[in-house]
């Protein structure tokens, strides 16, 4: 065969191959475009929204205006849950006694609390879901703190998810710490407190101090440090209260194994009392002795010029009278802790309480 004939045959084969490849590629492009067009049509038919990318009126809006289709409200992405109990019963039907029994406060107090916490709790709706209202978020937290219910039970009660309920509790707790703690837990009018304790039998007293244990679940890290002398996991709360049992200073977070005296000596309250800057400098004369402002503690606390504790050992009449008056004034802090005991227990479920042997 002539070389020219061979070259012509090869070129013919190459050209035919190129044509086949070109036709095959064009067919693949057509198929891909058809699939993408079908996918867009399916998505638009499912959503019923946004059929145009232009800045002008959307096609669906034009169709609604012409009466060809009915307007459909955009639905938020969320699991269907019932909120009738909160919206239609609690907010509209419950009386003051029901609010006090379940939320530990009247409805007016609840609404005022929501208003105070609103700067930290206000949230915006998103395209995916509607934000919980401030009132509902605060109510979830109060219900959990007031009732010995599990997270799942409270979530079902308010018609929210379990994780949403847990986040709401933490958000409200942080908001209270950030916005209200410094306003509520404060010394107030010292002279009113002194007059109150004087009426109870102890002069120039600015408060009563004690510690109590808040039950917790055993932590994974250094759990043995949190087992207190009664055998359950806890954190120590140290509190100074006034003559009406209102907290004026708190310190919380030490492991349950730590002694009250150690917690006290490492607190800011101890340093300020030691430096003489916590109370205004005002002494009174008792007999021939100048008496500074003092606080009252139990035998676990150290005896200081500004901290009085009961006598121990053999007691005469005067020492017994002193102990009686000191004990009577210290009852206010015991009562304050007693009011909180039920709320701390409510943080744990009944199964948790049985596992940790909490009294």
C-alpha positions as CSV (number, residue, x, y, z in Angstrom):
1,X,0.0,0.0,0.0
2,X,1.2,3.5,-0.9
3,X,2.3,5.7,2.0
4,X,-0.3,8.3,1.1
5,X,-3.1,5.7,1.3
6,X,-1.9,4.6,4.7
7,X,-1.9,8.2,6.0
8,X,-5.4,8.8,4.6
9,X,-6.7,5.7,6.3
10,X,-5.2,6.7,9.7
11,X,-6.6,10.2,9.4
12,X,-10.0,8.8,8.6
13,X,-10.0,6.6,11.7
14,X,-8.8,9.5,13.9
15,X,-11.5,11.9,12.6
16,X,-14.1,9.2,13.2
17,X,-12.9,8.7,16.7
18,X,-13.0,12.4,17.4
19,X,-16.5,12.7,16.1
20,X,-17.7,9.8,18.3
21,X,-16.0,11.3,21.4
22,X,-17.6,14.7,20.6
23,X,-21.0,13.3,20.2
24,X,-20.6,11.3,23.4
25,X,-19.6,14.4,25.4
26,X,-22.5,16.4,24.1
27,X,-24.9,13.7,25.1
28,X,-23.4,13.6,28.6
29,X,-23.8,17.3,28.9
30,X,-27.4,17.2,27.8
31,X,-28.1,14.4,30.4
32,X,-26.4,16.4,33.2
33,X,-28.3,19.6,32.3
34,X,-31.6,17.6,32.3
35,X,-30.9,16.1,35.7
36,X,-30.0,19.5,37.2
37,X,-33.1,21.1,35.8
38,X,-35.3,18.2,37.1
39,X,-33.6,18.6,40.5
40,X,-34.3,22.3,40.7
41,X,-37.9,21.8,39.7
42,X,-38.4,19.1,42.3
43,X,-36.9,21.3,45.0
44,X,-39.0,24.3,44.0
45,X,-42.1,22.2,44.0
46,X,-41.4,20.9,47.5
47,X,-40.5,24.3,49.0
48,X,-43.1,26.4,47.3
49,X,-40.9,29.5,47.8
50,X,-38.2,31.5,46.0
51,X,-38.7,30.6,42.4
52,X,-36.6,33.6,41.1
53,X,-33.2,35.0,41.9
54,X,-34.2,38.5,40.7
55,X,-34.5,41.5,43.0
56,X,-38.0,42.2,41.7
57,X,-41.2,40.4,42.8
58,X,-41.0,36.7,43.0
59,X,-43.0,34.5,40.7
60,X,-44.9,33.0,43.6
61,X,-45.8,36.6,44.9
62,X,-47.1,37.5,41.4
63,X,-49.2,34.3,41.4
64,X,-50.6,35.0,44.8
65,X,-51.5,38.6,43.8
66,X,-53.3,37.2,40.7
67,X,-55.2,34.7,42.8
68,X,-53.8,31.6,41.1
69,X,-52.3,30.2,44.3
70,X,-53.0,30.7,48.1
71,X,-50.3,32.2,50.3
72,X,-48.6,29.8,52.6
73,X,-46.8,30.9,55.7
74,X,-43.1,29.9,56.0
75,X,-42.8,27.1,58.5
76,X,-39.9,27.0,60.9
77,X,-37.7,23.9,61.0
78,X,-38.6,22.2,64.3
79,X,-40.2,19.1,65.7
80,X,-43.9,19.5,66.3
81,X,-44.5,19.8,70.1
82,X,-47.4,21.1,72.1
83,X,-47.1,24.3,74.1
84,X,-50.7,24.6,75.1
85,X,-50.0,23.8,78.7
86,X,-47.8,26.8,79.1
87,X,-49.5,29.2,76.7
88,X,-53.1,28.5,77.5
89,X,-53.1,27.2,81.1
90,X,-50.2,28.5,83.1
91,X,-50.2,32.0,81.7
92,X,-53.9,32.5,81.4
93,X,-55.6,30.3,84.0
94,X,-53.3,29.7,87.0
95,X,-54.0,31.8,90.1
96,X,-51.5,33.2,92.6
97,X,-51.5,30.1,94.8
98,X,-50.7,27.8,91.9
99,X,-47.8,30.1,90.9
100,X,-46.5,30.1,94.4
101,X,-46.7,26.4,94.8
102,X,-45.0,25.5,91.5
103,X,-42.7,28.4,90.7
104,X,-42.1,29.6,94.3
105,X,-43.1,33.1,93.4
106,X,-46.2,35.1,92.3
107,X,-46.9,35.9,88.7
108,X,-46.2,39.5,89.2
109,X,-42.8,38.7,90.6
110,X,-42.1,36.3,87.7
111,X,-42.9,39.0,85.2
112,X,-40.7,41.5,87.0
113,X,-37.9,38.9,87.0
114,X,-38.3,38.3,83.3
115,X,-38.0,42.1,82.7
116,X,-34.8,42.3,84.7
117,X,-33.2,39.4,82.9
118,X,-34.3,40.4,79.4
119,X,-31.1,42.2,78.4
120,X,-29.2,38.9,78.8
121,X,-31.9,36.5,77.5
122,X,-33.4,38.2,74.5
123,X,-32.8,36.2,71.3
124,X,-33.7,36.7,67.7
125,X,-35.7,34.3,65.5
126,X,-33.7,32.6,62.7
127,X,-34.7,31.2,59.3
128,X,-34.5,27.7,60.9
129,X,-36.5,28.1,64.0
130,X,-38.3,30.5,66.4
131,X,-36.5,31.5,69.5
132,X,-38.0,30.7,72.9
133,X,-39.6,33.7,74.6
134,X,-37.9,35.2,77.7
135,X,-40.9,34.2,79.8
136,X,-40.8,30.6,78.7
137,X,-37.0,30.4,79.2
138,X,-37.2,31.8,82.7
139,X,-40.2,29.5,83.5
140,X,-38.3,26.4,82.4
141,X,-35.4,27.3,84.7
142,X,-37.6,28.1,87.7
143,X,-39.6,24.9,87.2
144,X,-36.4,22.8,87.1
145,X,-35.1,24.5,90.2
146,X,-38.4,24.2,92.1
147,X,-39.4,20.6,91.2
148,X,-37.6,17.2,91.5
149,X,-38.3,16.5,87.8
150,X,-35.9,15.1,85.3
151,X,-34.7,17.2,82.3
152,X,-36.8,15.0,79.9
153,X,-39.9,15.5,82.1
154,X,-39.5,19.3,82.2
155,X,-38.8,19.4,78.4
156,X,-42.0,17.5,77.7
157,X,-44.0,19.7,80.1
158,X,-43.0,22.9,78.2
159,X,-43.0,21.3,74.7
160,X,-39.3,21.8,74.0
161,X,-36.4,19.5,73.3
162,X,-34.3,18.1,76.2
163,X,-31.2,19.9,75.0
164,X,-33.1,23.1,74.6
165,X,-34.4,22.8,78.1
166,X,-30.8,22.3,79.5
167,X,-29.5,25.3,77.6
168,X,-32.4,27.4,78.9
169,X,-31.6,26.6,82.5
170,X,-27.9,27.5,82.1
171,X,-28.8,30.7,80.3
172,X,-31.1,31.9,83.0
173,X,-28.6,30.9,85.7
174,X,-25.8,32.9,84.1
175,X,-28.1,35.8,83.5
176,X,-29.0,35.9,87.2
177,X,-25.4,35.8,88.2
178,X,-24.4,38.6,85.7
179,X,-27.3,40.9,86.3
180,X,-28.9,40.3,89.7
181,X,-26.4,38.7,92.1
182,X,-24.5,41.9,92.9
183,X,-27.8,43.7,93.4
184,X,-29.6,41.1,95.6
185,X,-26.7,39.6,97.6
186,X,-25.5,42.8,99.1
187,X,-24.9,44.1,102.6
188,X,-27.6,46.8,102.6
189,X,-28.2,49.1,105.5
190,X,-25.8,48.0,108.2
191,X,-27.6,49.9,111.0
192,X,-30.9,48.2,110.3
193,X,-29.2,44.9,110.5
194,X,-27.5,45.8,113.8
195,X,-30.8,47.0,115.3
196,X,-32.4,43.7,114.2
197,X,-29.9,41.6,115.9
198,X,-29.9,43.9,119.0
199,X,-33.7,43.2,119.3
200,X,-32.9,39.5,119.3
201,X,-30.4,39.9,122.1
202,X,-27.0,40.4,120.6
203,X,-25.5,44.0,120.3
204,X,-23.4,45.4,117.4
205,X,-23.9,42.3,115.3
206,X,-23.6,42.6,111.5
207,X,-24.6,39.1,110.5
208,X,-24.5,35.3,111.1
209,X,-22.3,33.0,109.1
210,X,-22.4,29.3,108.4
211,X,-21.7,26.7,105.7
212,X,-23.8,24.0,104.2
213,X,-23.4,21.3,101.5
214,X,-25.0,21.5,98.1
215,X,-25.5,17.9,96.7
216,X,-23.9,17.3,93.3
217,X,-23.3,14.3,91.1
218,X,-19.8,12.9,91.6
219,X,-17.3,14.5,89.2
220,X,-15.0,12.3,87.1
221,X,-11.9,14.3,88.2
222,X,-10.8,14.2,91.9
223,X,-14.2,12.9,92.9
224,X,-13.0,11.8,96.4
225,X,-12.4,15.5,97.3
226,X,-16.1,16.1,97.0
227,X,-17.3,13.4,99.4
228,X,-18.2,15.2,102.6
229,X,-18.3,13.8,106.1
230,X,-21.8,12.5,105.6
231,X,-20.7,10.4,102.7
232,X,-22.2,12.1,99.6
233,X,-20.8,14.3,96.9
234,X,-21.3,18.0,97.6
235,X,-19.9,21.6,97.2
236,X,-19.7,23.9,100.2
237,X,-21.8,27.1,100.3
238,X,-20.7,29.7,102.9
239,X,-23.2,32.4,103.5
240,X,-23.4,35.5,105.7
241,X,-27.1,36.5,106.4
242,X,-28.8,39.5,108.1
243,X,-31.3,39.4,110.9
244,X,-34.1,38.4,108.5
245,X,-32.1,35.5,106.9
246,X,-31.3,37.4,103.7
247,X,-28.0,36.6,102.1
248,X,-25.5,39.5,102.3
249,X,-22.4,37.6,101.2
250,X,-21.8,34.1,99.7
251,X,-18.9,31.9,98.7
252,X,-19.6,28.7,96.8
253,X,-17.6,26.1,94.9
254,X,-15.2,24.5,97.4
255,X,-15.3,20.6,97.5
256,X,-17.4,19.0,100.2
257,X,-14.4,17.5,101.9
258,X,-13.0,21.0,102.8
259,X,-13.6,22.2,106.4
260,X,-15.8,25.3,106.9
261,X,-12.9,27.1,108.7
262,X,-10.6,26.6,105.7
263,X,-13.3,27.9,103.3
264,X,-13.8,30.9,105.5
265,X,-10.1,31.8,105.8
266,X,-9.7,31.6,102.0
267,X,-12.7,33.8,101.2
268,X,-12.8,37.5,100.3
269,X,-15.1,38.1,103.3
270,X,-12.4,37.0,105.7
271,X,-9.8,39.3,104.2
272,X,-12.2,42.3,104.2
273,X,-13.2,41.7,107.8
274,X,-9.6,41.2,108.8
275,X,-8.7,44.5,107.1
276,X,-11.7,46.2,108.8
277,X,-13.2,47.4,105.5
278,X,-16.4,45.2,105.3
279,X,-18.4,47.1,108.0
280,X,-18.2,50.8,108.7
281,X,-15.9,51.5,111.6
282,X,-18.2,51.9,114.6
283,X,-17.6,50.5,118.1
284,X,-19.8,50.5,121.1
285,X,-19.0,50.2,124.8
286,X,-20.2,47.1,126.7
287,X,-19.3,47.7,130.3
288,X,-15.7,48.9,130.2
289,X,-14.9,47.1,126.9
290,X,-15.1,48.6,123.4
291,X,-16.9,46.2,121.1
292,X,-16.4,46.3,117.3
293,X,-19.0,45.1,114.8
294,X,-19.0,41.3,114.9
295,X,-20.4,38.4,113.0
296,X,-21.6,35.2,114.7
297,X,-20.4,31.7,113.9
298,X,-20.6,28.1,115.3
299,X,-17.6,26.3,117.0
300,X,-16.1,25.4,113.7
301,X,-15.1,29.0,113.0
302,X,-12.0,30.7,114.5
303,X,-12.5,33.1,117.4
304,X,-11.6,36.6,116.2
305,X,-12.0,40.1,117.5
306,X,-14.8,40.5,114.9
307,X,-16.2,36.9,115.0
308,X,-18.0,35.5,118.1
309,X,-18.5,31.8,118.7
310,X,-20.1,29.8,121.6
311,X,-18.2,29.0,124.7
312,X,-17.3,25.3,125.1
313,X,-16.5,23.2,128.2
314,X,-17.8,23.9,131.7
315,X,-20.1,26.9,131.5
316,X,-21.3,29.2,134.2
317,X,-24.5,31.2,134.1
318,X,-23.1,34.1,132.2
319,X,-21.5,31.9,129.5
320,X,-24.7,29.9,129.2
321,X,-26.7,33.1,128.7
322,X,-24.1,34.3,126.1
323,X,-24.4,31.0,124.2
324,X,-28.2,31.1,124.3
325,X,-28.3,34.6,122.8
326,X,-25.7,33.7,120.2
327,X,-27.5,30.5,119.3
328,X,-30.9,32.4,119.0
329,X,-29.3,34.9,116.6
330,X,-27.6,32.2,114.6
331,X,-31.0,30.5,113.9
332,X,-31.6,33.0,111.1
333,X,-28.8,31.4,109.0
334,X,-30.2,27.9,109.8
335,X,-33.6,29.0,108.6
336,X,-32.1,30.5,105.4
337,X,-30.4,27.2,104.6
338,X,-33.6,25.3,105.5
339,X,-35.5,27.2,102.9
340,X,-33.0,26.3,100.2
341,X,-32.6,22.6,101.1
342,X,-35.6,21.5,99.0
343,X,-34.4,23.5,96.0
344,X,-31.0,21.9,96.1
345,X,-32.5,18.5,96.3
346,X,-34.6,19.3,93.2
347,X,-31.5,19.7,91.1
348,X,-31.1,15.9,91.3
349,X,-33.6,13.2,90.3
350,X,-34.9,10.7,92.8
351,X,-32.6,8.0,91.4
352,X,-29.6,10.3,91.9
353,X,-30.6,11.0,95.5
354,X,-30.9,7.3,96.2
355,X,-27.5,6.6,94.7
356,X,-25.6,9.3,96.6
357,X,-27.3,8.6,100.0
358,X,-28.3,12.2,100.5
359,X,-30.3,12.7,103.7
